[in-house]
Amino acid sequence: MQVDAATRVCGLFGYPVGHSFSPAMHNAALRALGIN
């Protein structure tokens, strides 16, 4: 997907987050739902 005017931004707060699978899981779910 391309970043454009319809792109939504989600953030992850926490420390440390480098080991978190959350971004990968959320990106996969949003991609599967067709949410940009």
N, C-alpha and C positions, 0 to 999 in steps of 0.2 A: 504494500500500500504506500501511497505517496502522502507526504505531509502537505496539506493545503488548508484553505479557509475552513473546511468542515472537520478538520482534525481536532480531536479532543485530547486533552493532556491529563494523565493520571500520575500521581506521585506516590512514592514509598518513603515513609518516615521510619527511622529506627537506627540502632547502632549495635553492632556492625551489620550492614546489609549486603556486604560482598559475598557472603555464603548463601544468601536467600535465593530460593527457586521461585519466589513470588513473581518477579517481573516476567520470567519465561512463561509461567503458568497463565498469568493474566494476558500477556501478549497473544498466546495461543488461543485462549478463550475468545478474546475480542476479535481476532482474525477469523475464527470459525463462525462467529456471529455476524461478520461483515461490518463490524464497527471500526471506523477509522479514527 
